């Protein structure tokens, strides 16, 4: 689910909000009831799952020196 960054055009408040791509964007600022503009957020970092990565996971015997 992507994270979007919103900014109010009136009070300049900025916040991030996670929502589905198909969801309607937020339109009204909760602080001042002004108009919001939506930007794509910075996202998150890469998450590695599992026991780890080893030299033998990607190399065959012919590639070893």
CHARMM-style PDB file with segment names, atoms N, HN, CA, C and O in Angstrom:
ATOM      1  N   UNK     1       0.850  -1.161   0.000  1.00  0.00      PROA
ATOM      2  CA  UNK     1       0.000   0.000   0.000  1.00  0.00      PROA
ATOM      3  C   UNK     1       0.906   1.238   0.000  1.00  0.00      PROA
ATOM      4  O   UNK     1       1.760   1.376   0.876  1.00  0.00      PROA
ATOM      5  N   UNK     2       0.728   2.122  -0.959  1.00  0.00      PROA
ATOM      6  HN  UNK     2       0.034   2.010  -1.671  1.00  0.00      PROA
ATOM      7  CA  UNK     2       1.601   3.299  -1.033  1.00  0.00      PROA
ATOM      8  C   UNK     2       1.309   4.327   0.060  1.00  0.00      PROA
ATOM      9  O   UNK     2       0.201   4.414   0.590  1.00  0.00      PROA
ATOM     10  N   UNK     3       2.329   5.085   0.365  1.00  0.00      PROA
ATOM     11  HN  UNK     3       3.229   5.014  -0.066  1.00  0.00      PROA
ATOM     12  CA  UNK     3       2.207   6.181   1.320  1.00  0.00      PROA
ATOM     13  C   UNK     3       2.221   7.484   0.542  1.00  0.00      PROA
ATOM     14  O   UNK     3       3.130   7.732  -0.251  1.00  0.00      PROA
ATOM     15  N   UNK     4       1.231   8.302   0.763  1.00  0.00      PROA
ATOM     16  HN  UNK     4       0.493   8.100   1.407  1.00  0.00      PROA
ATOM     17  CA  UNK     4       1.138   9.596   0.097  1.00  0.00      PROA
ATOM     18  C   UNK     4       1.430  10.707   1.086  1.00  0.00      PROA
ATOM     19  O   UNK     4       1.150  10.580   2.278  1.00  0.00      PROA
ATOM     20  N   UNK     5       1.983  11.773   0.596  1.00  0.00      PROA
ATOM     21  HN  UNK     5       2.211  11.876  -0.372  1.00  0.00      PROA
ATOM     22  CA  UNK     5       2.233  12.948   1.412  1.00  0.00      PROA
ATOM     23  C   UNK     5       1.210  14.005   1.010  1.00  0.00      PROA
ATOM     24  O   UNK     5       1.014  14.278  -0.174  1.00  0.00      PROA
ATOM     25  N   UNK     6       0.576  14.582   1.990  1.00  0.00      PROA
ATOM     26  HN  UNK     6       0.736  14.360   2.952  1.00  0.00      PROA
ATOM     27  CA  UNK     6      -0.417  15.624   1.759  1.00  0.00      PROA
ATOM     28  C   UNK     6       0.085  16.945   2.324  1.00  0.00      PROA
ATOM     29  O   UNK     6       0.800  16.976   3.326  1.00  0.00      PROA
ATOM     30  N   UNK     7      -0.297  18.028   1.672  1.00  0.00      PROA
ATOM     31  HN  UNK     7      -0.878  18.003   0.858  1.00  0.00      PROA
ATOM     32  CA  UNK     7       0.020  19.365   2.170  1.00  0.00      PROA
ATOM     33  C   UNK     7      -1.206  20.251   1.990  1.00  0.00      PROA
ATOM     34  O   UNK     7      -1.825  20.279   0.925  1.00  0.00      PROA
ATOM     35  N   UNK     8      -1.540  20.969   3.049  1.00  0.00      PROA
ATOM     36  HN  UNK     8      -1.038  20.946   3.914  1.00  0.00      PROA
ATOM     37  CA  UNK     8      -2.664  21.902   2.995  1.00  0.00      PROA
ATOM     38  C   UNK     8      -2.210  23.190   2.315  1.00  0.00      PROA
ATOM     39  O   UNK     8      -1.150  23.728   2.638  1.00  0.00      PROA
ATOM     40  N   UNK     9      -3.001  23.676   1.388  1.00  0.00      PROA
ATOM     41  HN  UNK     9      -3.861  23.239   1.125  1.00  0.00      PROA
ATOM     42  CA  UNK     9      -2.657  24.917   0.687  1.00  0.00      PROA
ATOM     43  C   UNK     9      -2.861  26.150   1.556  1.00  0.00      PROA
ATOM     44  O   UNK     9      -2.282  27.202   1.286  1.00  0.00      PROA
ATOM     45  N   UNK    10      -3.676  26.028   2.592  1.00  0.00      PROA
ATOM     46  HN  UNK    10      -4.146  25.173   2.811  1.00  0.00      PROA
ATOM     47  CA  UNK    10      -3.944  27.182   3.455  1.00  0.00      PROA
ATOM     48  C   UNK    10      -2.982  27.270   4.644  1.00  0.00      PROA
ATOM     49  O   UNK    10      -2.280  28.270   4.802  1.00  0.00      PROA
ATOM     50  N   UNK    11      -2.948  26.221   5.481  1.00  0.00      PROA
ATOM     51  HN  UNK    11      -3.518  25.409   5.352  1.00  0.00      PROA
ATOM     52  CA  UNK    11      -2.129  26.277   6.698  1.00  0.00      PROA
ATOM     53  C   UNK    11      -0.742  25.656   6.517  1.00  0.00      PROA
ATOM     54  O   UNK    11       0.072  25.708   7.438  1.00  0.00      PROA
ATOM     55  N   UNK    12      -0.459  25.076   5.364  1.00  0.00      PROA
ATOM     56  HN  UNK    12      -1.121  25.033   4.616  1.00  0.00      PROA
ATOM     57  CA  UNK    12       0.841  24.467   5.021  1.00  0.00      PROA
ATOM     58  C   UNK    12       1.193  23.265   5.894  1.00  0.00      PROA
ATOM     59  O   UNK    12       2.359  22.877   5.971  1.00  0.00      PROA
ATOM     60  N   UNK    13       0.199  22.676   6.548  1.00  0.00      PROA
ATOM     61  HN  UNK    13      -0.748  22.992   6.486  1.00  0.00      PROA
ATOM     62  CA  UNK    13       0.426  21.471   7.338  1.00  0.00      PROA
ATOM     63  C   UNK    13       0.755  20.316   6.394  1.00  0.00      PROA
ATOM     64  O   UNK    13       0.106  20.152   5.360  1.00  0.00      PROA
ATOM     65  N   UNK    14       1.773  19.507   6.754  1.00  0.00      PROA
ATOM     66  HN  UNK    14       2.300  19.640   7.594  1.00  0.00      PROA
ATOM     67  CA  UNK    14       2.176  18.352   5.950  1.00  0.00      PROA
ATOM     68  C   UNK    14       2.029  17.091   6.778  1.00  0.00      PROA
ATOM     69  O   UNK    14       2.339  17.081   7.969  1.00  0.00      PROA
ATOM     70  N   UNK    15       1.550  16.012   6.137  1.00  0.00      PROA
ATOM     71  HN  UNK    15       1.298  16.020   5.170  1.00  0.00      PROA
ATOM     72  CA  UNK    15       1.446  14.730   6.814  1.00  0.00      PROA
ATOM     73  C   UNK    15       1.461  13.617   5.784  1.00  0.00      PROA
ATOM     74  O   UNK    15       1.190  13.842   4.604  1.00  0.00      PROA
ATOM     75  N   UNK    16       1.782  12.405   6.244  1.00  0.00      PROA
ATOM     76  HN  UNK    16       2.002  12.222   7.203  1.00  0.00      PROA
ATOM     77  CA  UNK    16       1.784  11.230   5.391  1.00  0.00      PROA
ATOM     78  C   UNK    16       0.575  10.374   5.720  1.00  0.00      PROA
ATOM     79  O   UNK    16       0.118  10.324   6.862  1.00  0.00      PROA
ATOM     80  N   UNK    17       0.061   9.694   4.686  1.00  0.00      PROA
ATOM     81  HN  UNK    17       0.433   9.734   3.758  1.00  0.00      PROA
ATOM     82  CA  UNK    17      -1.125   8.866   4.867  1.00  0.00      PROA
ATOM     83  C   UNK    17      -1.020   7.652   3.945  1.00  0.00      PROA
ATOM     84  O   UNK    17      -0.817   7.809   2.741  1.00  0.00      PROA
ATOM     85  N   UNK    18      -1.157   6.451   4.494  1.00  0.00      PROA
ATOM     86  HN  UNK    18      -1.322   6.324   5.472  1.00  0.00      PROA
ATOM     87  CA  UNK    18      -1.114   5.225   3.696  1.00  0.00      PROA
ATOM     88  C   UNK    18      -2.526   4.880   3.249  1.00  0.00      PROA
ATOM     89  O   UNK    18      -3.449   4.811   4.061  1.00  0.00      PROA
ATOM     90  N   UNK    19      -2.682   4.664   1.943  1.00  0.00      PROA
ATOM     91  HN  UNK    19      -1.933   4.720   1.284  1.00  0.00      PROA
ATOM     92  CA  UNK    19      -3.984   4.299   1.414  1.00  0.00      PROA
ATOM     93  C   UNK    19      -3.816   3.555   0.095  1.00  0.00      PROA
ATOM     94  O   UNK    19      -2.777   3.641  -0.559  1.00  0.00      PROA
ATOM     95  N   UNK    20      -4.838   2.839  -0.272  1.00  0.00      PROA
ATOM     96  HN  UNK    20      -5.683   2.769   0.260  1.00  0.00      PROA
ATOM     97  CA  UNK    20      -4.834   2.079  -1.511  1.00  0.00      PROA
ATOM     98  C   UNK    20      -4.745   3.012  -2.715  1.00  0.00      PROA
ATOM     99  O   UNK    20      -5.184   4.161  -2.658  1.00  0.00      PROA
ATOM    100  N   UNK    21      -4.177   2.508  -3.794  1.00  0.00      PROA
ATOM    101  HN  UNK    21      -3.821   1.575  -3.841  1.00  0.00      PROA
ATOM    102  CA  UNK    21      -4.064   3.303  -5.019  1.00  0.00      PROA
ATOM    103  C   UNK    21      -5.446   3.669  -5.547  1.00  0.00      PROA
ATOM    104  O   UNK    21      -5.628   4.746  -6.116  1.00  0.00      PROA
ATOM    105  N   UNK    22      -6.416   2.784  -5.362  1.00  0.00      PROA
ATOM    106  HN  UNK    22      -6.268   1.909  -4.900  1.00  0.00      PROA
ATOM    107  CA  UNK    22      -7.761   3.020  -5.885  1.00  0.00      PROA
ATOM    108  C   UNK    22      -8.637   3.863  -4.953  1.00  0.00      PROA
ATOM    109  O   UNK    22      -9.738   4.261  -5.335  1.00  0.00      PROA
ATOM    110  N   UNK    23      -8.163   4.136  -3.748  1.00  0.00      PROA
ATOM    111  HN  UNK    23      -7.269   3.813  -3.437  1.00  0.00      PROA
ATOM    112  CA  UNK    23      -8.947   4.941  -2.794  1.00  0.00      PROA
ATOM    113  C   UNK    23      -8.980   6.401  -3.224  1.00  0.00      PROA
ATOM    114  O   UNK    23      -8.030   6.906  -3.823  1.00  0.00      PROA
ATOM    115  N   UNK    24     -10.072   7.063  -2.916  1.00  0.00      PROA
ATOM    116  HN  UNK    24     -10.843   6.652  -2.430  1.00  0.00      PROA
ATOM    117  CA  UNK    24     -10.181   8.495  -3.202  1.00  0.00      PROA
ATOM    118  C   UNK    24      -9.181   9.271  -2.359  1.00  0.00      PROA
ATOM    119  O   UNK    24      -8.970   8.950  -1.189  1.00  0.00      PROA
ATOM    120  N   UNK    25      -8.566  10.290  -2.946  1.00  0.00      PROA
ATOM    121  HN  UNK    25      -8.737  10.551  -3.896  1.00  0.00      PROA
ATOM    122  CA  UNK    25      -7.602  11.082  -2.191  1.00  0.00      PROA
ATOM    123  C   UNK    25      -8.321  11.974  -1.187  1.00  0.00      PROA
ATOM    124  O   UNK    25      -9.480  12.343  -1.377  1.00  0.00      PROA
ATOM    125  N   UNK    26      -7.606  12.312  -0.114  1.00  0.00      PROA
ATOM    126  HN  UNK    26      -6.665  12.012   0.040  1.00  0.00      PROA
ATOM    127  CA  UNK    26      -8.164  13.218   0.888  1.00  0.00      PROA
ATOM    128  C   UNK    26      -8.256  14.606   0.273  1.00  0.00      PROA
ATOM    129  O   UNK    26      -7.398  14.997  -0.518  1.00  0.00      PROA
ATOM    130  N   UNK    27      -9.282  15.343   0.631  1.00  0.00      PROA
ATOM    131  HN  UNK    27      -9.979  15.026   1.274  1.00  0.00      PROA
ATOM    132  CA  UNK    27      -9.500  16.650   0.007  1.00  0.00      PROA
ATOM    133  C   UNK    27      -9.515  17.808   0.988  1.00  0.00      PROA
ATOM    134  O   UNK    27      -9.218  18.942   0.611  1.00  0.00      PROA
ATOM    135  N   UNK    28      -9.861  17.537   2.252  1.00  0.00      PROA
ATOM    136  HN  UNK    28     -10.102  16.616   2.558  1.00  0.00      PROA
ATOM    137  CA  UNK    28     -10.049  18.613   3.225  1.00  0.00      PROA
ATOM    138  C   UNK    28      -9.103  18.426   4.408  1.00  0.00      PROA
ATOM    139  O   UNK    28      -9.016  17.335   4.972  1.00  0.00      PROA
ATOM    140  N   UNK    29      -8.399  19.482   4.779  1.00  0.00      PROA
ATOM    141  HN  UNK    29      -8.469  20.368   4.321  1.00  0.00      PROA
ATOM    142  CA  UNK    29      -7.482  19.485   5.914  1.00  0.00      PROA
ATOM    143  C   UNK    29      -8.272  19.359   7.215  1.00  0.00      PROA
ATOM    144  O   UNK    29      -9.277  20.042   7.412  1.00  0.00      PROA
ATOM    145  N   UNK    30      -7.801  18.473   8.105  1.00  0.00      PROA
ATOM    146  HN  UNK    30      -6.985  17.919   7.945  1.00  0.00      PROA
ATOM    147  CA  UNK    30      -8.480  18.282   9.383  1.00  0.00      PROA
ATOM    148  C   UNK    30      -8.254  19.453  10.336  1.00  0.00      PROA
ATOM    149  O   UNK    30      -9.062  19.675  11.238  1.00  0.00      PROA
ATOM    150  N   UNK    31      -7.165  20.206  10.150  1.00  0.00      PROA
ATOM    151  HN  UNK    31      -6.508  20.025   9.417  1.00  0.00      PROA
ATOM    152  CA  UNK    31      -6.854  21.312  11.054  1.00  0.00      PROA
ATOM    153  C   UNK    31      -7.631  22.581  10.723  1.00  0.00      PROA
ATOM    154  O   UNK    31      -8.220  23.207  11.605  1.00  0.00      PROA
ATOM    155  N   UNK    32      -7.628  22.961   9.423  1.00  0.00      PROA
ATOM    156  HN  UNK    32      -7.149  22.453   8.707  1.00  0.00      PROA
ATOM    157  CA  UNK    32      -8.222  24.257   9.080  1.00  0.00      PROA
ATOM    158  C   UNK    32      -9.333  24.166   8.034  1.00  0.00      PROA
ATOM    159  O   UNK    32      -9.910  25.183   7.648  1.00  0.00      PROA
ATOM    160  N   UNK    33      -9.632  22.944   7.575  1.00  0.00      PROA
ATOM    161  HN  UNK    33      -9.163  22.118   7.889  1.00  0.00      PROA
ATOM    162  CA  UNK    33     -10.654  22.705   6.554  1.00  0.00      PROA
ATOM    163  C   UNK    33     -10.268  23.258   5.180  1.00  0.00      PROA
ATOM    164  O   UNK    33     -11.129  23.465   4.324  1.00  0.00      PROA
ATOM    165  N   UNK    34      -8.955  23.499   4.973  1.00  0.00      PROA
ATOM    166  HN  UNK    34      -8.256  23.331   5.668  1.00  0.00      PROA
ATOM    167  CA  UNK    34      -8.459  23.990   3.686  1.00  0.00      PROA
ATOM    168  C   UNK    34      -8.311  22.855   2.679  1.00  0.00      PROA
ATOM    169  O   UNK    34      -8.560  21.693   2.998  1.00  0.00      PROA
ATOM    170  N   UNK    35      -7.905  23.203   1.468  1.00  0.00      PROA
ATOM    171  HN  UNK    35      -7.703  24.147   1.209  1.00  0.00      PROA
ATOM    172  CA  UNK    35      -7.759  22.239   0.381  1.00  0.00      PROA
ATOM    173  C   UNK    35      -6.399  21.535   0.475  1.00  0.00      PROA
ATOM    174  O   UNK    35      -5.371  22.176   0.693  1.00  0.00      PROA
ATOM    175  N   UNK    36      -6.410  20.197   0.306  1.00  0.00      PROA
ATOM    176  HN  UNK    36      -7.244  19.676   0.129  1.00  0.00      PROA
ATOM    177  CA  UNK    36      -5.190  19.402   0.358  1.00  0.00      PROA
ATOM    178  C   UNK    36      -4.670  19.089  -1.042  1.00  0.00      PROA
ATOM    179  O   UNK    36      -5.440  18.936  -1.990  1.00  0.00      PROA
ATOM    180  N   UNK    37      -3.351  18.998  -1.148  1.00  0.00      PROA
ATOM    181  HN  UNK    37      -2.726  19.123  -0.378  1.00  0.00      PROA
ATOM    182  CA  UNK    37      -2.681  18.561  -2.366  1.00  0.00      PROA
ATOM    183  C   UNK    37      -1.954  17.275  -2.026  1.00  0.00      PROA
ATOM    184  O   UNK    37      -1.303  17.189  -0.985  1.00  0.00      PROA
ATOM    185  N   UNK    38      -2.056  16.257  -2.903  1.00  0.00      PROA
ATOM    186  HN  UNK    38      -2.585  16.327  -3.749  1.00  0.00      PROA
ATOM    187  CA  UNK    38      -1.443  14.955  -2.633  1.00  0.00      PROA
ATOM    188  C   UNK    38      -0.189  14.755  -3.476  1.00  0.00      PROA
ATOM    189  O   UNK    38      -0.173  15.044  -4.672  1.00  0.00      PROA
ATOM    190  N   UNK    39       0.869  14.251  -2.822  1.00  0.00      PROA
ATOM    191  HN  UNK    39       0.856  14.017  -1.850  1.00  0.00      PROA
ATOM    192  CA  UNK    39       2.127  13.908  -3.477  1.00  0.00      PROA
ATOM    193  C   UNK    39       2.432  12.447  -3.169  1.00  0.00      PROA
ATOM    194  O   UNK    39       1.926  11.900  -2.189  1.00  0.00      PROA
ATOM    195  N   UNK    40       3.249  11.820  -3.992  1.00  0.00      PROA
ATOM    196  HN  UNK    40       3.660  12.265  -4.787  1.00  0.00      PROA
ATOM    197  CA  UNK    40       3.721  10.474  -3.664  1.00  0.00      PROA
ATOM    198  C   UNK    40       4.726  10.605  -2.540  1.00  0.00      PROA
ATOM    199  O   UNK    40       5.607  11.463  -2.577  1.00  0.00      PROA
ATOM    200  N   UNK    41       4.590   9.751  -1.540  1.00  0.00      PROA
ATOM    201  HN  UNK    41       3.874   9.054  -1.510  1.00  0.00      PROA
ATOM    202  CA  UNK    41       5.511   9.775  -0.406  1.00  0.00      PROA
ATOM    203  C   UNK    41       6.843   9.159  -0.757  1.00  0.00      PROA
ATOM    204  O   UNK    41       7.041   8.647  -1.859  1.00  0.00      PROA
ATOM    205  N   UNK    42       7.732   9.213   0.177  1.00  0.00      PROA
ATOM    206  HN  UNK    42       7.571   9.629   1.072  1.00  0.00      PROA
ATOM    207  CA  UNK    42       9.073   8.677  -0.013  1.00  0.00      PROA
ATOM    208  C   UNK    42       9.084   7.156   0.004  1.00  0.00      PROA
ATOM    209  O   UNK    42      10.025   6.536  -0.491  1.00  0.00      PROA
ATOM    210  N   UNK    43       8.047   6.554   0.567  1.00  0.00      PROA
ATOM    211  HN  UNK    43       7.283   7.057   0.970  1.00  0.00      PROA
ATOM    212  CA  UNK    43       7.998   5.101   0.616  1.00  0.00      PROA
ATOM    213  C   UNK    43       8.797   4.535   1.765  1.00  0.00      PROA
ATOM    214  O   UNK    43       9.206   5.254   2.676  1.00  0.00      PROA
ATOM    215  N   UNK    44       9.010   3.253   1.710  1.00  0.00      PROA
ATOM    216  HN  UNK    44       8.678   2.668   0.970  1.00  0.00      PROA
ATOM    217  CA  UNK    44       9.771   2.606   2.772  1.00  0.00      PROA
ATOM    218  C   UNK    44      10.999   1.947   2.185  1.00  0.00      PROA
ATOM    219  O   UNK    44      11.125   1.815   0.968  1.00  0.00      PROA
ATOM    220  N   UNK    45      11.891   1.541   3.042  1.00  0.00      PROA
ATOM    221  HN  UNK    45      11.789   1.648   4.031  1.00  0.00      PROA
ATOM    222  CA  UNK    45      13.113   0.881   2.609  1.00  0.00      PROA
ATOM    223  C   UNK    45      12.843  -0.556   2.207  1.00  0.00      PROA
ATOM    224  O   UNK    45      11.724  -1.050   2.340  1.00  0.00      PROA
ATOM    225  N   UNK    46      13.844  -1.201   1.730  1.00  0.00      PROA
ATOM    226  HN  UNK    46      14.753  -0.800   1.621  1.00  0.00      PROA
ATOM    227  CA  UNK    46      13.734  -2.597   1.337  1.00  0.00      PROA
ATOM    228  C   UNK    46      13.723  -3.466   2.591  1.00  0.00      PROA
ATOM    229  O   UNK    46      14.502  -3.246   3.518  1.00  0.00      PROA
ATOM    230  N   UNK    47      12.852  -4.433   2.609  1.00  0.00      PROA
ATOM    231  HN  UNK    47      12.219  -4.613   1.855  1.00  0.00      PROA
ATOM    232  CA  UNK    47      12.751  -5.338   3.747  1.00  0.00      PROA
ATOM    233  C   UNK    47      13.180  -6.723   3.283  1.00  0.00      PROA
ATOM    234  O   UNK    47      12.567  -7.308   2.390  1.00  0.00      PROA
ATOM    235  N   UNK    48      14.230  -7.235   3.892  1.00  0.00      PROA
ATOM    236  HN  UNK    48      14.729  -6.759   4.617  1.00  0.00      PROA
ATOM    237  CA  UNK    48      14.702  -8.575   3.580  1.00  0.00      PROA
ATOM    238  C   UNK    48      14.135  -9.532   4.610  1.00  0.00      PROA
ATOM    239  O   UNK    48      14.204  -9.272   5.811  1.00  0.00      PROA
ATOM    240  N   UNK    49      13.571 -10.649   4.140  1.00  0.00      PROA
ATOM    241  HN  UNK    49      13.514 -10.860   3.165  1.00  0.00      PROA
ATOM    242  CA  UNK    49      13.030 -11.656   5.036  1.00  0.00      PROA
ATOM    243  C   UNK    49      13.775 -12.961   4.812  1.00  0.00      PROA
ATOM    244  O   UNK    49      14.261 -13.224   3.712  1.00  0.00      PROA
ATOM    245  N   UNK    50      13.862 -13.749   5.819  1.00  0.00      PROA
ATOM    246  HN  UNK    50      13.467 -13.535   6.712  1.00  0.00      PROA
ATOM    247  CA  UNK    50      14.508 -15.046   5.689  1.00  0.00      PROA
ATOM    248  C   UNK    50      15.721 -15.156   6.585  1.00  0.00      PROA
ATOM    249  O   UNK    50      15.992 -14.288   7.415  1.00  0.00      PROA
ATOM    250  N   UNK    51      16.444 -16.246   6.396  1.00  0.00      PROA
ATOM    251  HN  UNK    51      16.223 -16.951   5.723  1.00  0.00      PROA
ATOM    252  CA  UNK    51      17.569 -16.539   7.281  1.00  0.00      PROA
ATOM    253  C   UNK    51      18.835 -15.789   6.907  1.00  0.00      PROA
ATOM    254  O   UNK    51      19.750 -15.693   7.724  1.00  0.00      PROA
ATOM    255  N   UNK    52      18.913 -15.260   5.709  1.00  0.00      PROA
ATOM    256  HN  UNK    52      18.170 -15.338   5.044  1.00  0.00      PROA
ATOM    257  CA  UNK    52      20.102 -14.519   5.319  1.00  0.00      PROA
ATOM    258  C   UNK    52      20.506 -14.816   3.889  1.00  0.00      PROA
ATOM    259  O   UNK    52      19.859 -15.608   3.203  1.00  0.00      PROA
ATOM    260  N   UNK    53      21.559 -14.192   3.448  1.00  0.00      PROA
ATOM    261  HN  UNK    53      22.085 -13.549   4.004  1.00  0.00      PROA
ATOM    262  CA  UNK    53      22.062 -14.345   2.089  1.00  0.00      PROA
ATOM    263  C   UNK    53      23.488 -14.867   2.179  1.00  0.00      PROA
ATOM    264  O   UNK    53      24.321 -14.327   2.906  1.00  0.00      PROA
ATOM    265  N   UNK    54      23.746 -15.907   1.441  1.00  0.00      PROA
ATOM    266  HN  UNK    54      23.069 -16.347   0.851  1.00  0.00      PROA
ATOM    267  CA  UNK    54      25.059 -16.526   1.500  1.00  0.00      PROA
ATOM    268  C   UNK    54      25.691 -16.534   0.109  1.00  0.00      PROA
ATOM    269  O   UNK    54      24.993 -16.441  -0.900  1.00  0.00      PROA
ATOM    270  N   UNK    55      26.987 -16.643   0.069  1.00  0.00      PROA
ATOM    271  HN  UNK    55      27.554 -16.718   0.890  1.00  0.00      PROA
ATOM    272  CA  UNK    55      27.719 -16.661  -1.198  1.00  0.00      PROA
ATOM    273  C   UNK    55      27.217 -17.785  -2.102  1.00  0.00      PROA
ATOM    274  O   UNK    55      27.169 -17.627  -3.322  1.00  0.00      PROA
ATOM    275  N   UNK    56      26.849 -18.902  -1.515  1.00  0.00      PROA
ATOM    276  HN  UNK    56      26.889 -19.030  -0.524  1.00  0.00      PROA
ATOM    277  CA  UNK    56      26.397 -20.056  -2.297  1.00  0.00      PROA
ATOM    278  C   UNK    56      24.992 -19.891  -2.853  1.00  0.00      PROA
ATOM    279  O   UNK    56      24.567 -20.708  -3.670  1.00  0.00      PROA
ATOM    280  N   UNK    57      24.260 -18.872  -2.443  1.00  0.00      PROA
ATOM    281  HN  UNK    57      24.605 -18.209  -1.778  1.00  0.00      PROA
ATOM    282  CA  UNK    57      22.896 -18.659  -2.923  1.00  0.00      PROA
ATOM    283  C   UNK    57      22.831 -18.200  -4.375  1.00  0.00      PROA
ATOM    284  O   UNK    57      21.827 -18.433  -5.048  1.00  0.00      PROA
ATOM    285  N   UNK    58      23.885 -17.551  -4.870  1.00  0.00      PROA
ATOM    286  HN  UNK    58      24.701 -17.361  -4.323  1.00  0.00      PROA
ATOM    287  CA  UNK    58      23.804 -17.014  -6.219  1.00  0.00      PROA
ATOM    288  C   UNK    58      24.952 -17.461  -7.121  1.00  0.00      PROA
ATOM    289  O   UNK    58      24.927 -17.184  -8.321  1.00  0.00      PROA
ATOM    290  N   UNK    59      25.931 -18.127  -6.588  1.00  0.00      PROA
ATOM    291  HN  UNK    59      25.951 -18.352  -5.614  1.00  0.00      PROA
ATOM    292  CA  UNK    59      27.080 -18.498  -7.393  1.00  0.00      PROA
ATOM    293  C   UNK    59      27.189 -20.010  -7.536  1.00  0.00      PROA
ATOM    294  O   UNK    59      26.968 -20.764  -6.588  1.00  0.00      PROA
ATOM    295  N   UNK    60      27.529 -20.420  -8.723  1.00  0.00      PROA
ATOM    296  HN  UNK    60      27.708 -19.807  -9.493  1.00  0.00      PROA
ATOM    297  CA  UNK    60      27.802 -21.830  -8.952  1.00  0.00      PROA
ATOM    298  C   UNK    60      29.284 -22.091  -8.752  1.00  0.00      PROA
ATOM    299  O   UNK    60      30.061 -21.160  -8.542  1.00  0.00      PROA
ATOM    300  N   UNK    61      29.665 -23.319  -8.816  1.00  0.00      PROA
ATOM    301  HN  UNK    61      29.034 -24.076  -8.987  1.00  0.00      PROA
ATOM    302  CA  UNK    61      31.071 -23.685  -8.613  1.00  0.00      PROA
ATOM    303  C   UNK    61      31.975 -23.086  -9.684  1.00  0.00      PROA
ATOM    304  O   UNK    61      33.139 -22.790  -9.415  1.00  0.00      PROA
ATOM    305  N   UNK    62      31.454 -22.905 -10.893  1.00  0.00      PROA
ATOM    306  HN  UNK    62      30.509 -23.145 -11.112  1.00  0.00      PROA
ATOM    307  CA  UNK    62      32.279 -22.406 -11.980  1.00  0.00      PROA
ATOM    308  C   UNK    62      32.663 -20.927 -11.824  1.00  0.00      PROA
ATOM    309  O   UNK    62      33.600 -20.462 -12.474  1.00  0.00      PROA
ATOM    310  N   UNK    63      31.951 -20.190 -10.971  1.00  0.00      PROA
ATOM    311  HN  UNK    63      31.190 -20.568 -10.443  1.00  0.00      PROA
ATOM    312  CA  UNK    63      32.230 -18.764 -10.798  1.00  0.00      PROA
ATOM    313  C   UNK    63      33.200 -18.486  -9.645  1.00  0.00      PROA
ATOM    314  O   UNK    63      33.648 -17.350  -9.489  1.00  0.00      PROA
ATOM    315  N   UNK    64      33.517 -19.448  -8.875  1.00  0.00      PROA
ATOM    316  HN  UNK    64      33.152 -20.371  -9.002  1.00  0.00      PROA
ATOM    317  CA  UNK    64      34.429 -19.227  -7.732  1.00  0.00      PROA
ATOM    318  C   UNK    64      35.857 -19.121  -8.220  1.00  0.00      PROA
ATOM    319  O   UNK    64      36.249 -19.759  -9.198  1.00  0.00      PROA
ATOM    320  N   UNK    65      36.613 -18.317  -7.533  1.00  0.00      PROA
ATOM    321  HN  UNK    65      36.295 -17.799  -6.739  1.00  0.00      PROA
ATOM    322  CA  UNK    65      38.028 -18.180  -7.908  1.00  0.00      PROA
ATOM    323  C   UNK    65      38.922 -19.051  -7.075  1.00  0.00      PROA
ATOM    324  OT1 UNK    65      40.138 -19.051  -7.267  1.00  0.00      PROA
TER     325      UNK     65
END
